[in-house]
Amino acid sequence: MAKNPNQKLKLLYILKYLTEKTDEKHGVTVQDIIAYLEKYDIKAERKSIYNDIKTLIDFDIDICSTKSKTVEYYLASRDFELYELKLLVDAVQSSKFITYKKSNDLIKKLENLASEHDARKLQRQVVVSNRVKTMNEKVKYNIDSVHEAINSGCKISFYYYQWVLSGDSAQKIVKQRRNNGEKYTVSPWAMSWDDENYYLIAYDKEADKIKHYRIDKMESVEVLEKEKRDGKDLFSKFDMAMYSKQVFGMYGGKLTDIKIRFDNSLIGVVVDRFSKNVFVSLNDDNTFELSTKVMLSPTFYGWLFAFKDKAKIISPQSAKDEFLGYIEDIRNAY
């Protein structure tokens, strides 16, 4: 009778079984391993399993054993500890520049780095449905192109879009290309992950200044291999940390239902902060009203204050009073 070709893979199947099924709290016996191998038509005796486990240990696979009524074996260490995987899952969840689909794909891959028992603990953290996520499925290609341009020292070109309100009376938010529909051409120097978004930091030669662009709002990114980037002297003195603090920010505080009236020109700002799927109602005076939940705090009021008379809290009265107190405190400081 011909020998089962899977027999040559016995050692790999044992490692696979230990990786998927075991951790410090969950071990398997030699008999469990033999039963698992039988599913693949691999014959094994207890003595050969002991030898296989020793071979894996000699290869620096960290396999340990515990003994109660019987001896159980488990994989004691992995490339990532559970808390590290939880951190990575949280990072994927909170990243606006990663789409829902890609977030779930990445999290499933992270689960494969843990035992099936610990993977269930990661699954309990998977709550991406209520996060504001990008709708640009091509963002991963944008990131690759920007990295390629930075590493090769070339310029890039791309379309850059913003969210605007449609001209009709129905609630509708549409995407519109900026720069009169023309491509931007800039010199990329760095990327920054800030306020849950991914940004390109680049030098605009025409404006002679450093600018930033949301990666998920870029389209048709092209690496201009024949055009070397500009701005070397400027970026030799560039402080990324300071730049990020000056340009980006976030807020937190008491969660409250709030209604705010905005000038129509601020629809892009609202979409960036609260997502495209928020409820807005259009008014006849070139304004719209947003009803949502926000964290009431000094940083939120500071964000609102920046829009001057183009943003006004409608309700609740407690938020209006608190905001007026915030403004009064600023006035008294001067």
N, C-alpha and C positions, 0 to 999 in steps of 0.2 A: 504493500500500500504506500502511495506517495506521501511524503511528509508534508504537513500543512505549512505553507509558506509563512503564515503568521507566527510560527514557532520562533523564527529569527527575530521577531519584534517583541518577544516576551518582556525583555528588560524595559523597553519603552512603554509598554502597556502598564507595567507595574508602576512606573514613575507617573504616568498619566492618572492612574487610579488614586495614588497617594496625593497627587496635586489637587484633584477635583474633590475628593471625599474626606480628606483628613485635615486636621489642625490640632492645636494643643488640647482642645476639649473633645475632639472626636478622632478616635483611632480605629484601625481595622486589624483583624486577626489574619494569620497566615491562611486559615481556611476561607476567610472572606476573599483574600487575594486569589486563591485557587478557583473559587466559584466565579469570580469576575473574569478570569482568564478563559474559563470554559465557555463563556459567551462568545468568544472569538475562536473557539475550537482549538485552544492552546492547552496542551496537557502539561501538568506540572506536579511535582512531588514536594512535600514539605521541605526536604533537605535542599532542593534546588532553589526554593523561595528564599531560604536563609542565605544561601550563597549570592543570590541576586541582590538582596538588600545590602549585604556586605560590599558587593561591587559598587552599588550606588553610593554608599557611604565613603568608600575609597576614592570615588570621583568627586568628593566634597559636596554631595547632596546631604543636607542636614536632616537625617531621619533619626528620630528618637523612639523609645519604647516605654510603655508603662505596664505594670503587672498588677493585676488584682486576682480574679479567678483564672484569667488567661493573659497572655502577652498580646498587647496591641501596639501597632506601629503608626506613626504619624509624621507628616512633614513639619518640622519644627520652625523653619525660617523660609522666607520668600524674599523676592526682590523688593516688595513693598509690604510694610506692615499695615494693619487694618486702618489705623488712624490716618496714615498717609494716603490711603485710597479714599477715605472719607474727605480729606482735604481736596483731593483732585476732583472728586465728584462735586463738591461744593463750588469749586472754581468753574467747572463746566456748566453747572446750573446757573450760576450768577453772571456768566459771560453773555452780554447782549449780542456780541458779534457772532456767536455760534447759533445756528438755527435750531428749531425744535428737533428736527429729524437728525441732524448731526449730533446734537446733545445726547439723544437717546442711544445713538450708535456708539458714541465714545463711552458712555456709562456702561453699556453692555460689555465693551472690551475691557473696561476696568474691573468689572465683576469677574471676568475670566482670570484675573490675576489673584483671586482669592479662592478659598475653598467654597463649595456650594453653601455651606452653613454661614460663613461670613458674608457671602454674596447677598444673602437675604437681608443682612443688616444694612448693606449699601442700598438695596432696593427700597427700604423704608425711607431713605433720604431722597429718593427720586421724585421730586415735585416740581417739574419744570413747566407745567401747564399754566401757572399763574405768573410766571416771570415774563417780563417784556423782552422778547427775543427778536433778532433781525429776521427780515423776510427775504434776505438776499442769499439764496442757496449757493451762489458762486463766491462767497466770501473767502472760502478756503483757497481758491485759485488766486484771489486778490493778494492774500497773504504770501503765497508762494512767489508771485511775481514781484512783489515789493521786496522780499528778502533777496531774490535773485538780483534785482537792480542795485540794492545796497551793497551786496557782496561783490558785484562786478563794477561798481562805481559809475553806473549809467543813469541817465534821466528816465523818467516814465511819463506816459500820457494816459489820461483817463477821463471819462465823463463823471460828473459829480452831481447828485440830485438832491432835491429838497422836497418836503411835503407841503402842499398848498391846498386850500379849499377850492372846490369846483365852483363855477359861476352860477349854478342853478340853486334852487331853494332847498333841495333835498340834502340830507347829511351825506357828504361824500368827500373823502380826502384822497387826493391823487398825487402821484409822483411827477416831479418836473425837473428837467435838467437845468442846472445853473450855467452861468457864463454864456448866456444866450444860446445854449445848446451846443457850444463848442467844447472841445477837449481842453483840459488843463495839461500843461507840461511843466513839471517841477523836478527838482533834484532831491531824491530821497536820502535821508541820512540816519533816521532812527524810527523805531516803532515804540509806542507807549500804550500800556494797558492801564486805563484810568477810569474810575467811575463806571466800571463794568463794561466799558467799551474799548475797542482797539483803535489806535490812532496812528496815522503816518505823520511824522515830523519831517518837513521838507523845506528847502530854500526855493523861493520864487524869485528868479532873477529879474523879471520885469518889474516887480514891486520892490525888489531889494530888501526882502524881509523873510523871516521864518514864519511858516504857516503850518497849521495842522488840519488833517482831513480824517473823517471817520472812515475806516476801512470798509465797513458794511454799506456805505453810501457811494462807494466807487464802482464804476462799471467799465467793462471793456479795457481793463488795465493792460498796457503794452510797454514792454521794456525796450527802450530806444538804444540798442546796442552800439550804434555809431555816434551817440551824443554823450560825452562825458559830463558828469554832474558838476555843478558850480557850488560855491559857498564853503569851500574848505576852511578858509581863514575864519569865517564867522562861526562855524561849528567847532573849531579847535578851542574856542572859549565858551562853548555852549553848556549850560547847566540844566540837564534834563529834569532833575528833581524840582528845581526852582520853577522851571517853566510849567511843569504839570500843576504845581500848587497855584500858580498865578492864573492859569487858564481854566482848570476844571474844579468841580466841587460836588458835594453831595449833602443830603440833609437827613435828619432823623428826629423822632419825638413822638408825641401822642397821636395815635391814628384817629382821624376825624373825617366824617363826611362833610364835604365842602363844595360850594358852588362859586366859580370865579368867572367873571366876564373879561374876555380878552379882545384886543384889536385883531382883526383878521390877519394882519401881517405876522402875528405870533403863532400861527398854526404849526409851523415847523418846530418851534420851541416846545409846544405842547406835545406834539408827537414824539419828540426825542425824550421827553421826560416821562410821559404816561402811556405811550404806544399809540398805534394807529387805530386801535379798536375801542378807544374811549368814546363815551357818549357826548356829543356836542350838539347844541341847537343853534341855528343861525338866526341872527337878528337883522332888522332892516337898516341899522345904523352902522354897517361895516364892522360889526362885532359878532362874537359867538360866545356861548356859555358852556363851561365845562363842569360836569358833575362827577366827582370822583372821591376817593379817600386819599388823604395826604397825612404826612407826619408833621404836626404843628410844632415848630421849633424856631429858634432865632435864625438858623441857616435857611429854613424854608422861607421865612419872611424876608430874609436878605435876597433870596432868589427872586421873590415876587417884587420887591422894592426896586430891583434893577430895571423893571419895565415901566416905571413911573406911572403916568396916567393911562397907559395902555393895558393895565391889568387892575381889576378891582374885585375884592371879595364881596359876594352877594349874601352868602349865609355860610355858617350860622353867625348869630350876633356875637357870640363869645369869641369867635376867631377874628371878627372885625375889631372888637374892642382890644384884643390882645395885639393885633397888628398896629393899631393906633398907638398903643402903649410902647411898642417897639420903635415906632417913628418918633414918639415924644422923647424916648430915652436918647435917641441919636441927636435930636435937636438940642436937648439939654447938655449933651457932651460938647457942644460947640458954643 
